[in-house]
């Protein structure tokens, strides 16, 4: 006796295509400069170029302003001749132009009369962080490490500490190999050109 068998198959609905994700339009540092020359930023909040994207800078709250003012007063007198001290001035990187709270670069000053300092000329960058803490320890840290910035400080107003990052590494996961946290009662060494030129007590920076 013959037997008959039947097979069945499940027809699955077609998988919907992944929705298109809008991508930001990125610009070069040169295009960013040109926009500034054309007056694009005169009536807008302060901004900086981060990885080709124009980013609005957060407003500076009173603790941030106080800590920055104190840091400037404490750090500037320590800087030896032959270096340039600046606050919130632009630094030109490959696809970015951040404006760190403090920068120390190679001198003399007139070498920057027609351009901003590049990464090879930066010896120290400082960001004062409150509401921007995650950003300064994340995106900004990776950006500076990738550019080879040798020393990066984060003045952490939330946790009342100063973190010093050194020995940058690039590659797919840029960052710093060394991290030291200084808390109240400690003093932060100021290292310029591999030489410690002084120290700053943490309590004298924090508001």
C-alpha angles and dihedrals in degrees: 000000000000120000127207123213129191130204127205132196131199116239109213121203115254114267110252115244116257110263116254113259115215112237124213117247108243125207134196126248088251092054089048090054091048091053089053091051089052092054100252094141103039096096098033134084117272114284142176136203114250118180092335095311124108107234125192112232118235118251114263111245122207096264090051092049092047094049092047093049091049092047092052092050092049101040104039096065090054096057111105126225113280096047132091122227118204138168122213093346119144124264116201115225130168098281101356143066108194123179106218119198091244132012132179116197139172115280165255100087095224092065085078097050092112103021144026124259117274128219094265089059097050117098099170138011127187131193121189106215133198114127087007095055098114091045094049092048092043123030096016093046092051091046093052094043092049089052091051098247100172101208126028126177126196114196099207108205094178096058095027097237143109118232120201118201121195140167101046123210128197130196128091094328107035119192144116125288095209128051127174123182118208118198132187108299092039130089125224114231114230107219119190119174092352090303125111105230098177146319135255121208111234092225091059091058101044119080 
